[in-house]
């Protein structure tokens, strides 16, 4: 029984770590994509509002904790 509990805990820990890595990658990629789009002549005229993405929200979405 103890081994099963450790397996479940390890699985949850790995899923949470993976969710945080994905959230961090998405958060880090947004400024890079915005810079690339601003250098493009086709997208230079459009005005975009910068809305920061909360990494904890993305992790919650990845883990299925967000309702709605």
QUIWONOR-V679879 format. One record per pair of residues at least 6 apart in sequence whose C-alpha atoms are under 6 Angstrom apart, sorted by the first residue. I is the first residue (numbers start at 1). J is the second residue. Records with the same first field share a line. If there is no record, write none. Layout:
I: J / J
//
This chain:
19: 59 / 62
20: 59
23: 55 / 58 / 59
37: 43
38: 44
60: 66
//
